[in-house]
Amino acid sequence: MAAPEWTFEQFNFVAGRRGAVVEDDFYNKLGRLIVQAGKKDKVPAAHVQRIREAHGTVMRSYYQQIHTISKFWTRVVSGWG
């Protein structure tokens, strides 16, 4: 007897602008993954929370880079180097 063949599908859960999620698309994909009904409302909330955390990390990093570079060049230009 031959081993059963494997099949796979890829579902991309994409975040929109500012952490927004297209709910219909999100819930359709959860349904295709056979997520339990009681967990279907918890998953999008956790997903959006992770998106917001990642966005916050990016913004803090950007802010830090901009201000660190700015301070460095201010010192170089003014001769503190």
Secondary structure, DSSP 8 states (H G I E B T S, - for coil): ----------------GGG---HHHHHHHHHHTT--GGGTTHHHHHHHHHHHHHHHHHHHHHHHHHHHHHHHHHHHHHT--
